[in-house]
């Protein structure tokens, strides 16, 4: 397909569990799915910012995520 970045397939939900975003029974036919979440992981692999929600329709606004990234890079924890 020509992607230039890695994709993750998490059929057994191992990564979802590791990031503690498993939403048990919230998927079709009561399957387990991931809670809506955004993470900013820096170049060292450290999670610097997390946005979690229980509502599938709620996500961080792009400007909110970018502001959090800028603040982290500047050494602040907004």
C-alpha positions as CSV (number, residue, x, y, z in Angstrom):
1,X,0.0,0.0,0.0
2,X,3.0,2.3,0.2
3,X,2.8,3.3,3.9
4,X,6.0,4.8,5.2
5,X,5.2,4.2,8.8
6,X,4.6,1.1,10.9
7,X,1.1,-0.2,11.6
8,X,0.0,-2.2,14.6
9,X,-2.4,-5.1,14.6
10,X,-3.5,-5.9,18.1
11,X,-5.8,-8.9,17.6
12,X,-5.3,-10.2,21.2
13,X,-5.5,-6.7,22.7
14,X,-2.1,-7.0,24.4
15,X,-1.1,-3.4,23.6
16,X,-4.5,-2.1,24.6
17,X,-4.0,-3.8,28.0
18,X,-0.4,-2.6,28.4
19,X,-1.6,1.0,27.9
20,X,-4.5,0.3,30.2
21,X,-7.1,1.5,27.7
22,X,-9.2,-1.7,27.5
23,X,-12.9,-1.1,27.4
24,X,-14.4,-4.5,28.1
25,X,-17.6,-5.4,26.2
26,X,-17.9,-2.0,24.5
27,X,-17.5,-3.2,21.0
28,X,-19.9,-5.0,18.6
29,X,-21.4,-8.1,20.2
30,X,-19.8,-7.1,23.5
31,X,-16.3,-7.5,22.2
32,X,-13.4,-5.8,24.0
33,X,-12.2,-2.6,22.3
34,X,-9.8,0.2,23.1
35,X,-11.0,3.3,25.0
36,X,-10.5,6.5,23.0
37,X,-7.0,7.7,23.8
38,X,-4.3,9.9,22.4
39,X,-0.6,9.7,23.6
40,X,2.4,11.8,22.9
41,X,5.5,9.6,23.1
42,X,8.8,11.5,22.8
43,X,11.8,10.3,20.9
44,X,13.1,8.4,23.9
45,X,9.9,6.4,24.1
46,X,8.6,8.2,27.2
47,X,4.9,8.9,27.3
48,X,4.7,12.7,27.9
49,X,1.0,13.4,27.5
50,X,-2.2,11.3,27.6
51,X,-5.8,12.1,26.8
52,X,-8.3,9.4,27.9
53,X,-12.1,9.4,27.6
54,X,-14.9,6.9,28.1
55,X,-16.9,8.5,25.3
56,X,-16.1,7.3,21.8
57,X,-17.2,10.6,20.3
58,X,-14.8,12.7,22.5
59,X,-11.3,13.3,21.3
60,X,-8.6,15.9,22.0
61,X,-8.8,18.8,19.6
62,X,-5.7,19.1,17.4
63,X,-4.8,22.4,19.0
64,X,-5.1,20.8,22.5
65,X,-2.7,18.0,21.5
66,X,-0.3,20.4,19.8
67,X,-0.3,22.7,22.8
68,X,0.5,19.8,25.1
69,X,3.4,18.7,22.8
70,X,4.8,22.3,22.7
71,X,4.5,22.6,26.5
72,X,6.3,19.3,27.0
73,X,9.1,20.3,24.7
74,X,9.4,23.6,26.6
75,X,9.7,21.7,29.9
76,X,6.2,22.7,31.1
77,X,3.4,20.3,32.2
78,X,0.3,22.3,31.3
